[in-house]
Amino acid sequence: MIRREMGKTEENVSALGFGCMRLPTLDDKSIDVDEAKKMLRFAVDNGVDYVDTAWGYHNGQSEPFVGLALQDGYREKVKLATKLPSWLIKSREDMDYYLNEQLKRLRTDAIDFYLIHSLNRRYWKNLKEHDIFDFMDSALSSGRIRHIGFSFHDILDVFKDIIDSYDWEFCQIQYNFLDTENQAGSEGLGYASDRGIGIAVMEPLRGGKLANNVRKDILHIWQSAEIQRSPAAWALRWVWNDPRVGVVLSGMSTMDQVRENIETAREATPDSLTHSELATVEKVKEEYKKRIKVNCTGCSYCMPCSSGVAIPTCFDFFNDAFMFDNVEDQKKAYLRLVKEENRASRCIECGQCEELCPQSIEIIKNLKEVSALFE
Ligand SMILES: NC(=O)c1ccc[n+]([C@@H]2O[C@H](COP(=O)([O-])OP(=O)(O)OC[C@H]3O[C@@H](n4cnc5c(N)ncnc54)[C@H](OP(=O)(O)O)[C@@H]3O)[C@@H](O)[C@H]2O)c1
């Protein structure tokens, strides 16, 4: 397994990391412990030595599962990453409470890579008000965590602000060939990397959308390339091609995916894709982008909406429905994940958002289309 550097942490970790957010499940949605344990141990036996979990994954079952699966000597073979659930923090004491519980769940004395989970403008403000800096310093000095970082879901300005506000050792960002200008994006990646901050990449396959049920026209482009790879392998190789990237996390849900991604990782050296291969990826990206209906960058200048509509989120689901040709899946996800009071149909056409939108998007008209399609 090729190894990659994680910036200031001075750790070298496997190019492929095991994300424990999409483990195989049984009919009742609980983790299929036997199968998931086999997959995780197979990955470790084949060189994967970075395991990423979090308090909330699989409704709180992921950390106890990882604690169990890493018994019998496996804990010593890996770097373990987990995360402080930012949204649950209401006091400084809560931070210690969650970390101490996580050490118990994970059956370990120390977390190698500890992240403040899913930072955005709102969570970060709240955490600073509750003295997160003191928590991070004391967790490091007590030895309960070895390296400190954060994972991120917001816009570039917020990312830079967070990067500049603490001596972070690493960070975790959503990055794949479609998300180069989204969230932290390529610029954010460079900003962190220039400061010696190690980079863990999450959602390299956009949660599977770049790998499964791929549109026929996109498949045709992949198949016309000079070298044959699965869509998953193309997408992963594109991320690993970037020398600034450290570990790439994949949330694998079958043994076949584990095997394939380990195989793909074998050739995952930086700058190893040819000009022609990079041109193929660019062509696929352009085809996906042609289907984008609303040119929303997610900057959130339109927010908060006076009647509660989660405007950028509505447009995300809407765009994905067309880009990935899966209206039904996106509709289900929209109805499951966007609360009624935040849906597009709540728009009262006040027009405030349109005055604030730097892209001059016709937000009212587009929200009507979102509502017609999904609601
Ligand atoms: N900190 C955060 O805020 C945050 C957010 C998101 C993720 N994460 C972490 O980052 C990890 C990686 O993100 P992710 O799970 O979204 O990664 P991802 O690799 O983008 O998506 C994983 C999904 O891709 C599909 N897949 C993986 N390998 C495949 C292959 N070889 N062929 C076909 N399909 C394949 C599977 O989909 P199917 O199950 O549909 O087959 C799998 O569930 C997570 O597991 C989690 O640990 C953290």
The ligand as an SDF file (V2000), in Angstrom:
LIG
                    3D

 48 52  0  0  0  0  0  0  0  0999 V2000
  -16.6030   14.5560    8.6990 N   0  0  0  0  0  0  0  0  0  0  0  0
  -17.6290   14.6400    7.9280 C   0  0  0  0  0  0  0  0  0  0  0  0
  -18.3600   15.6230    7.9840 O   0  0  0  0  0  0  0  0  0  0  0  0
  -17.8500   13.5210    6.9680 C   0  0  0  0  0  0  0  0  0  0  0  0
  -18.8330   13.5990    5.9870 C   0  0  0  0  0  0  0  0  0  0  0  0
  -18.9110   12.5910    5.0620 C   0  0  0  0  0  0  0  0  0  0  0  0
  -18.0090   11.5200    5.1630 C   0  0  0  0  0  0  0  0  0  0  0  0
  -17.0910   11.4370    6.1440 N   0  0  0  0  0  0  0  0  0  0  0  0
  -16.1290   10.2980    6.2940 C   0  0  0  0  0  0  0  0  0  0  0  0
  -15.4820   10.1050    5.0590 O   0  0  0  0  0  0  0  0  0  0  0  0
  -15.7110    8.7690    4.6320 C   0  0  0  0  0  0  0  0  0  0  0  0
  -15.7400    8.7610    3.1250 C   0  0  0  0  0  0  0  0  0  0  0  0
  -16.8740    9.4690    2.6230 O   0  0  0  0  0  0  0  0  0  0  0  0
  -17.9410    8.6780    1.8020 P   0  0  0  0  0  0  0  0  0  0  0  0
  -18.3380    7.4640    2.5580 O   0  0  0  0  0  0  0  0  0  0  0  0
  -18.9650    9.6460    1.3850 O   0  0  0  0  0  0  0  0  0  0  0  0
  -17.0290    8.1940    0.5610 O   0  0  0  0  0  0  0  0  0  0  0  0
  -17.3370    7.9290   -0.9420 P   0  0  0  0  0  0  0  0  0  0  0  0
  -16.2190    7.0120   -1.3580 O   0  0  0  0  0  0  0  0  0  0  0  0
  -17.5380    9.1800   -1.6920 O   0  0  0  0  0  0  0  0  0  0  0  0
  -18.7280    7.1550   -0.9800 O   0  0  0  0  0  0  0  0  0  0  0  0
  -18.8530    5.8650   -0.4360 C   0  0  0  0  0  0  0  0  0  0  0  0
  -19.8490    5.0880   -1.2550 C   0  0  0  0  0  0  0  0  0  0  0  0
  -19.3180    4.9320   -2.5610 O   0  0  0  0  0  0  0  0  0  0  0  0
  -19.6330    3.6640   -3.0580 C   0  0  0  0  0  0  0  0  0  0  0  0
  -18.3750    2.9620   -3.3660 N   0  0  0  0  0  0  0  0  0  0  0  0
  -17.2050    2.9270   -2.6760 C   0  0  0  0  0  0  0  0  0  0  0  0
  -16.2910    2.2050   -3.3500 N   0  0  0  0  0  0  0  0  0  0  0  0
  -16.8880    1.7720   -4.4840 C   0  0  0  0  0  0  0  0  0  0  0  0
  -16.4570    0.9900   -5.5840 C   0  0  0  0  0  0  0  0  0  0  0  0
  -15.2230    0.5180   -5.6800 N   0  0  0  0  0  0  0  0  0  0  0  0
  -17.3580    0.7390   -6.5680 N   0  0  0  0  0  0  0  0  0  0  0  0
  -18.6180    1.2110   -6.5120 C   0  0  0  0  0  0  0  0  0  0  0  0
  -19.0730    1.9700   -5.4980 N   0  0  0  0  0  0  0  0  0  0  0  0
  -18.2170    2.2490   -4.4940 C   0  0  0  0  0  0  0  0  0  0  0  0
  -20.4890    2.9730   -2.0250 C   0  0  0  0  0  0  0  0  0  0  0  0
  -21.8330    3.2820   -2.3440 O   0  0  0  0  0  0  0  0  0  0  0  0
  -23.0010    2.1980   -2.1810 P   0  0  0  0  0  0  0  0  0  0  0  0
  -23.0780    1.9390   -0.7200 O   0  0  0  0  0  0  0  0  0  0  0  0
  -24.2020    2.9400   -2.7310 O   0  0  0  0  0  0  0  0  0  0  0  0
  -22.5890    1.0200   -2.9810 O   0  0  0  0  0  0  0  0  0  0  0  0
  -20.0950    3.6910   -0.7560 C   0  0  0  0  0  0  0  0  0  0  0  0
  -21.1100    3.6450    0.2060 O   0  0  0  0  0  0  0  0  0  0  0  0
  -17.0270    8.3560    5.3110 C   0  0  0  0  0  0  0  0  0  0  0  0
  -17.2270    6.9880    5.3270 O   0  0  0  0  0  0  0  0  0  0  0  0
  -16.7980    8.9660    6.6560 C   0  0  0  0  0  0  0  0  0  0  0  0
  -15.9310    8.1620    7.4190 O   0  0  0  0  0  0  0  0  0  0  0  0
  -16.9920   12.4400    7.0240 C   0  0  0  0  0  0  0  0  0  0  0  0
  1  2  1  0
  2  3  2  0
  2  4  1  0
  4  5  1  0
  4 48  2  0
  5  6  2  0
  6  7  1  0
  7  8  2  0
  8  9  1  0
  8 48  1  0
  9 10  1  0
  9 46  1  0
 10 11  1  0
 11 12  1  0
 11 44  1  0
 12 13  1  0
 13 14  1  0
 14 15  2  0
 14 16  1  0
 14 17  1  0
 17 18  1  0
 18 19  2  0
 18 20  1  0
 18 21  1  0
 21 22  1  0
 22 23  1  0
 23 24  1  0
 23 42  1  0
 24 25  1  0
 25 26  1  0
 25 36  1  0
 26 27  1  0
 26 35  1  0
 27 28  2  0
 28 29  1  0
 29 30  1  0
 29 35  2  0
 30 31  1  0
 30 32  2  0
 32 33  1  0
 33 34  2  0
 34 35  1  0
 36 37  1  0
 36 42  1  0
 37 38  1  0
 38 39  2  0
 38 40  1  0
 38 41  1  0
 42 43  1  0
 44 45  1  0
 44 46  1  0
 46 47  1  0
M  CHG  2   8   1  16  -1
M  END
$$$$
